[in-house]
Amino acid sequence: MSAQTANAHDLEQEFTWFSAVIQQRFTNYFQPADNAPDVYEIPPPDLAPTSPYAKFLPRMNDWAAAHRPEEVPVNEWLLAHRLLQLLALAPHVQPASLDVFFTRNTLYDRGFTEFGGVSSKQHGGFLPTGETAMFLLAGSDLGRRNALLALFEENHFFVTENVLTLRGQPANEPFLSGILTLSDEALTRCTTGTPFEPRYGSNFPARRLTTTMTEEDLVLDAHLREDLQEIAAWIRHESTIMDKWGLGKFISPGYRALFHGPPGTGKTLCATLLGRQKDLPERPVFRIDLSQIVSKYIGETEKNLAQLFAQAEHKDWILFFDEADALFGKRTSTKGGNDRYANQEIAYLLQRIEAYNGVVILATNLKGNIDEAFARRFQSILYFPMPGPAQRLQLWEKIFGDTLILADDVDLPHLAQQYELSGGSIVNVVRYCALAALRREPAVVWQVDVLEGVRRELRKGGKTG
């Protein structure tokens, strides 16, 4: 049985139980009776152990059991988590199960206040709010209601693991008026069961970096390669260091590194390859689009960055901030309100980067452009220099490879010795040579092609030769 089929099977059973719980809550509310069963007495279904939805429940239950309020019985506390997740999932999977909440109060010709909820104009269905959750889980029991407010605290599993939250509370409205919102990641897990990967957009301004190159294709000096291995070791053994060895009491979570050096020296490629560790699942590496993060409006940059980190939390993603000085640049002397706000913004970024529990890599062409307060908090600062003659020769040979035919007059050792080019520039030269060769028969690269490609690259940097 596929993950998607197993999920569908489990969700059918879950929503049958969920609908029975809703029906019992309405019966107890409108037709109270001393011998009426409580909603928590309705047994939940047994699920297929292979479905991603079912596999997630023990993880949620383990956290809930370790953080249970004393006044809430274990069974109620665990089932409340399960029901709350189903309530957030219902508008996406079985919106008709919530139609009963449209029941009107005939006395006032309006909906029941205690049901909460929002009527969606586009969706057409009932969107549950925090009040809806409290009605379903606690009914009219104020003691239960007060205890179950813990489900929406900032340090709760649902928030820290980006499962669900309350969003869109209007100004000066009660906290529970926010719409119960399931994260895209949780929605994907509950429905298709496939690994979640966010789409580029205003809500997640980042694109995944990929490459067909491998670590063997890198041409780096020994010191730089050793520094990269230190980051790789953290990625491989973080849990051992933080949990098994107990150093999490003293060491901040996550890992922060600064890559600096001239353009084209391999900063982006090395960040991408850090996501690939032998014998480990690949970690997605996302390059952050700073044009979507940085805003001229007060508070918007912090808001955008907070939203980005909230989605990345606990995902084993590597976040790569290229040209990071646009966001993490030096603070200025305070001469006015704008300067004071800019410095506050950088202070916030500093706190948010330090609190992130994943791997963050900042890249810049000039280390001096990064605020010193950030620099002190990097675990690694790696300098990517321009390659020397020996490394340039390796790059020429690797990139030309064995398939491009080189004429006898192409002198790679001379090119490596004579022209100081980065790896990225050499790639551009080889691309030009390949296109030039394809315009003639036979498709052979001549020295004149290489030299013209070199001239083009030098002119980009304002050089001649």
C-alpha positions in Angstrom: 0.0 0.0 0.0 1.4 3.4 -1.0 1.9 6.2 1.5 -0.9 8.2 -0.2 -3.3 5.3 -0.2 -2.5 4.5 3.5 -3.1 8.2 4.4 -6.4 8.2 2.6 -7.5 5.1 4.4 -6.5 6.5 7.8 -8.1 9.9 7.1 -11.4 8.3 6.2 -11.4 6.6 9.6 -10.3 9.7 11.4 -13.0 11.9 10.0 -15.7 9.3 10.8 -14.5 9.5 14.4 -14.1 13.3 14.2 -17.7 13.7 12.9 -19.0 11.5 15.7 -17.2 13.7 18.2 -18.8 16.9 16.7 -22.2 15.2 16.8 -21.8 14.3 20.5 -20.6 17.8 21.4 -23.7 19.3 19.8 -25.9 16.7 21.4 -24.4 17.5 24.8 -24.7 21.2 24.2 -28.3 21.4 23.0 -29.7 18.3 24.8 -27.7 17.9 28.0 -28.2 14.8 30.0 -26.6 13.4 33.1 -25.9 10.0 31.5 -24.7 11.4 28.1 -21.2 10.2 27.1 -18.4 12.7 27.0 -16.8 13.4 23.7 -13.5 11.9 25.0 -15.3 8.6 25.6 -15.8 8.0 21.9 -12.9 5.7 21.0 -10.6 6.9 18.1 -9.8 4.4 15.3 -6.7 2.3 15.0 -4.6 3.5 12.2 -2.3 1.7 9.7 1.3 1.9 11.0 2.7 2.6 7.5 0.9 5.9 6.8 2.9 9.1 7.3 -0.2 10.5 9.1 -0.1 7.7 11.6 3.7 7.8 12.0 3.4 11.4 13.1 1.0 10.8 15.9 3.5 9.0 18.3 5.9 12.0 18.0 3.1 14.4 18.8 1.9 12.2 21.7 5.4 11.9 23.2 5.7 15.6 23.4 2.1 16.0 24.7 2.7 13.4 27.4 5.9 15.2 28.6 4.1 18.6 28.7 0.7 17.7 30.1 -1.0 20.1 32.5 -1.7 18.3 35.8 -5.4 19.1 35.8 -6.0 17.4 32.4 -6.2 13.6 32.3 -3.7 11.9 30.0 -6.4 10.5 27.6 -8.1 13.8 27.2 -4.9 15.7 26.6 -3.7 13.3 23.9 -7.1 13.1 22.1 -7.4 16.9 22.3 -4.2 17.2 20.2 -5.5 14.7 17.6 -8.9 16.4 17.4 -7.3 19.9 17.1 -5.2 18.7 14.1 -8.2 17.2 12.5 -10.2 20.4 13.0 -7.5 22.4 11.2 -7.3 19.8 8.5 -11.1 19.6 7.9 -11.5 22.6 5.6 -8.9 21.0 3.2 -10.1 17.4 3.3 -13.7 17.2 4.5 -15.2 20.7 4.7 -18.7 19.3 4.9 -18.0 17.9 8.4 -18.0 21.5 9.7 -21.3 22.6 8.1 -23.1 21.9 11.4 -21.3 24.9 12.8 -23.4 27.1 10.5 -26.4 26.3 12.8 -28.1 29.6 13.6 -29.3 31.0 16.9 -33.0 31.6 16.0 -33.4 33.8 19.0 -31.0 36.4 17.7 -31.1 35.3 14.0 -27.3 34.9 13.9 -24.7 32.2 14.4 -23.9 31.0 17.9 -21.1 33.1 19.4 -19.6 30.1 21.1 -19.0 28.2 17.8 -16.6 30.9 16.6 -15.5 30.4 13.0 -15.4 32.4 9.9 -17.5 31.9 6.8 -15.2 31.9 3.8 -16.4 33.9 0.8 -14.2 32.0 -1.7 -14.1 28.6 0.0 -17.8 28.7 0.8 -17.3 26.6 3.9 -16.8 27.1 7.6 -13.2 28.1 8.7 -12.7 27.1 12.4 -11.1 29.6 14.8 -9.7 29.2 18.3 -13.2 29.6 19.7 -14.4 26.7 17.5 -11.6 24.5 18.9 -12.5 25.5 22.5 -16.2 24.6 21.9 -15.3 21.2 20.4 -12.7 20.3 23.0 -14.2 21.8 26.1 -17.9 22.7 25.5 -19.2 24.8 28.3 -16.6 23.5 30.9 -14.5 26.6 31.8 -12.0 24.5 33.7 -11.3 22.4 30.7 -11.3 25.5 28.5 -8.7 27.2 30.6 -6.4 24.2 30.8 -6.7 23.6 27.0 -5.5 27.1 26.2 -2.0 25.6 26.5 -2.6 24.2 23.1 -2.0 27.6 21.6 1.0 28.7 23.6 4.1 29.9 21.7 6.3 27.0 23.1 3.7 24.3 22.3 4.6 21.5 19.9 2.1 22.7 17.4 3.9 26.1 17.1 7.5 25.0 17.4 7.1 22.2 14.9 5.1 24.4 12.5 2.0 22.2 12.6 -0.8 24.7 13.2 -1.4 28.1 14.7 -4.0 30.8 15.0 -3.6 33.6 12.4 -5.4 36.7 11.2 -6.7 38.0 14.5 -8.2 41.5 13.7 -6.8 44.3 15.9 -8.4 44.5 19.4 -10.2 41.2 18.9 -9.9 38.2 21.3 -6.9 35.9 20.7 -9.1 32.9 20.0 -10.8 34.8 17.1 -7.8 33.8 14.9 -8.4 31.3 12.2 -7.0 27.8 13.0 -4.4 27.4 10.2 -2.6 24.2 9.3 0.9 24.6 7.9 1.6 23.6 4.3 4.0 21.0 5.7 1.4 19.4 7.9 -1.1 19.5 5.1 1.2 17.7 2.8 2.1 15.1 5.4 -1.6 14.5 6.2 -2.8 14.2 2.6 -0.2 13.0 0.1 2.3 11.8 2.6 5.2 13.1 0.5 8.1 15.1 1.8 7.2 18.8 1.9 9.1 21.3 -0.2 7.9 24.9 -0.1 7.2 26.8 -3.4 8.9 30.0 -4.1 6.7 33.0 -3.3 6.0 35.9 -0.9 5.4 33.4 1.9 8.7 31.6 1.3 11.1 33.8 -0.7 13.8 31.1 -1.3 14.7 28.7 -4.0 16.3 25.3 -3.6 19.9 25.0 -4.8 20.8 21.9 -6.8 23.9 20.8 -8.7 25.0 17.7 -10.7 28.6 18.3 -9.3 30.0 16.2 -6.5 32.6 16.8 -3.8 35.2 15.3 -6.1 34.7 18.1 -8.5 35.7 20.7 -6.0 39.2 22.3 -6.4 40.0 23.8 -3.0 43.1 24.3 -0.8 43.6 21.9 2.1 42.7 24.5 4.8 39.4 25.4 3.2 38.5 21.7 2.6 39.2 21.0 6.3 37.0 23.9 7.4 34.1 22.6 5.3 34.6 19.2 6.9 34.0 20.8 10.3 30.6 22.0 9.1 29.8 18.6 7.6 30.8 17.0 10.9 28.2 19.1 12.7 25.5 18.2 10.2 26.3 14.5 10.7 26.8 14.5 14.5 24.7 17.3 15.9 22.4 15.0 17.9 25.3 13.2 19.5 27.0 16.5 20.5 23.8 18.2 21.8 21.8 15.3 23.2 24.0 12.2 23.8 26.9 14.1 25.2 24.7 16.7 26.9 26.4 19.8 25.5 23.1 21.3 24.6 23.1 22.9 28.0 26.1 25.0 27.0 26.1 25.2 23.2 23.6 27.3 21.3 21.4 25.3 18.8 22.2 25.4 15.1 25.4 26.3 13.2 26.3 29.6 11.7 29.0 30.0 9.0 30.3 32.9 7.0 31.7 32.4 3.5 33.6 35.3 2.1 35.8 35.8 -0.9 35.7 37.1 -4.5 32.8 36.1 -6.8 33.1 32.8 -8.6 35.3 31.1 -6.0 32.8 28.3 -5.0 30.8 29.7 -2.1 27.4 28.7 -3.5 28.6 25.4 -4.8 30.1 24.4 -1.4 26.9 25.4 0.4 24.9 23.3 -2.0 27.2 20.2 -1.5 27.0 20.5 2.3 23.4 19.3 1.9 24.8 16.0 0.6 26.4 13.8 3.2 27.2 10.2 2.6 24.8 7.7 4.2 22.4 10.5 5.2 19.2 11.8 3.6 19.9 14.9 1.5 19.3 18.2 3.3 17.6 20.8 1.1 19.7 24.0 0.7 17.6 27.1 0.0 19.1 30.4 -1.3 17.1 33.2 0.3 15.9 36.0 -2.1 16.9 39.0 -0.1 14.9 41.3 -2.4 11.8 39.7 -1.0 13.0 39.9 2.6 14.3 43.4 2.9 11.6 46.1 3.0 11.7 49.9 3.3 8.7 49.7 5.6 9.3 49.6 9.3 8.8 46.2 10.8 8.3 44.4 7.5 11.9 43.0 7.2 11.6 41.4 10.7 8.2 40.1 9.8 9.4 38.5 6.6 12.5 37.0 8.3 10.4 35.6 11.2 8.0 34.0 8.7 10.9 32.4 6.8 12.5 31.0 10.0 9.2 29.7 11.3 8.8 27.6 8.2 12.4 26.4 8.3 12.4 25.5 12.0 13.0 21.8 12.7 13.3 20.9 9.0 17.0 20.1 8.6 17.2 22.7 5.9 20.3 24.7 5.2 19.6 28.4 4.7 22.0 30.3 2.4 22.0 34.1 2.4 24.0 35.1 -0.7 25.3 38.7 -0.8 24.3 38.8 2.9 25.7 42.3 3.5 22.4 43.6 2.1 20.7 42.2 5.2 23.4 41.8 7.8 25.5 44.9 7.0 27.3 47.1 9.5 25.3 49.3 11.9 25.6 53.0 11.5 26.0 55.8 14.1 22.7 57.0 15.3 21.9 60.3 13.8 18.2 60.1 13.4 15.1 57.9 13.6 15.9 55.9 10.4 19.4 55.0 11.7 18.0 54.0 15.1 15.4 51.8 13.5 18.0 50.2 11.1 20.2 49.4 14.1 17.2 47.8 15.9 16.5 45.8 12.8 20.0 44.4 12.7 19.8 43.6 16.5 16.6 41.6 15.8 18.3 39.7 12.9 21.2 38.9 15.2 18.8 37.4 17.8 16.8 35.5 15.2 19.9 34.0 13.5 21.3 32.9 16.9 18.0 31.3 17.9 17.6 29.3 14.7 18.3 25.6 15.4 19.5 24.8 11.8 22.4 25.6 9.6 22.7 29.1 8.3 25.4 30.2 5.8 26.0 33.8 5.0 28.0 34.7 1.9 29.6 38.0 1.0 32.4 39.2 -1.3 33.8 41.3 1.4 34.0 40.2 5.0 34.3 43.8 6.2 30.8 44.5 5.1 29.3 42.2 7.7 28.5 43.7 11.1 31.0 42.6 13.7 28.2 41.5 16.1 27.3 38.8 13.6 30.9 37.9 13.0 31.5 37.1 16.7 28.6 34.5 16.6 29.8 32.5 13.6 31.1 29.0 14.4 33.2 29.1 11.2 34.5 31.9 8.9 35.7 30.5 5.7 37.7 32.5 3.1 37.4 31.5 -0.5 40.5 32.9 -2.3 41.1 33.2 -5.9 42.7 29.9 -7.1 46.4 29.8 -7.7 48.1 28.6 -10.9 48.0 24.9 -9.9 44.4 25.1 -8.9 43.5 27.0 -12.1 45.1 24.2 -14.1 43.0 21.6 -12.3 39.9 23.7 -13.0 40.7 24.1 -16.8 41.3 20.3 -17.1 38.2 19.3 -15.1 35.8 21.7 -16.8 37.0 21.0 -20.4 36.8 17.3 -19.5 37.4 14.5 -21.9 34.5 15.2 -24.4 35.5 18.6 -25.8 38.1 18.3 -28.4 41.0 20.7 -27.9 43.3 21.7 -30.8 47.0 21.1 -30.4 47.7 24.8 -29.9 45.5 25.0 -26.7 48.0 25.4 -23.9 46.2 24.9 -20.6 49.3 25.2 -18.3 50.1 28.6 -20.0 46.5 29.8 -19.5 46.6 28.7 -15.8 49.8 30.5 -15.2 49.0 33.7 -17.2 45.4 34.5 -16.3 44.1 34.9 -12.8 40.5 33.7 -13.2 38.1 32.3 -10.7 36.4 28.9 -11.2 33.2 30.7 -12.2 35.0 32.7 -14.8 36.7 29.6 -16.2 33.3 28.0 -16.5 32.1 31.0 -18.5 35.2 30.7 -20.8 34.6 27.0 -21.4 30.9 27.7 -22.2 32.0 30.3 -24.8 34.5 27.9 -26.3 31.9 25.1 -26.6 29.5 27.5 -28.4 32.3 28.7 -30.7 33.3 25.1 -31.5 29.8 24.1 -32.4 29.6 26.8 -35.1 32.3 25.1 -37.2 33.0 21.6 -38.5 34.7 19.7 -37.0 33.7 21.0 -33.5 37.2 21.7 -32.2 38.2 24.3 -29.6 41.2 26.5 -30.7 43.5 28.6 -28.6 42.0 31.7 -30.2 38.6 30.7 -28.8 40.0 30.3 -25.3 41.8 33.7 -25.5 38.7 35.4 -26.7 36.7 33.9 -23.9 39.4 35.0 -21.4 39.3 38.6 -22.8 35.5 38.7 -22.3 35.8 37.6 -18.7 38.6 40.2 -18.0 36.5 42.9 -19.5 33.7 42.1 -17.1 36.0 43.0 -14.3 37.2 46.2 -16.0 40.5 44.6 -17.0 42.1 44.3 -20.4 44.5 41.7 -21.7 
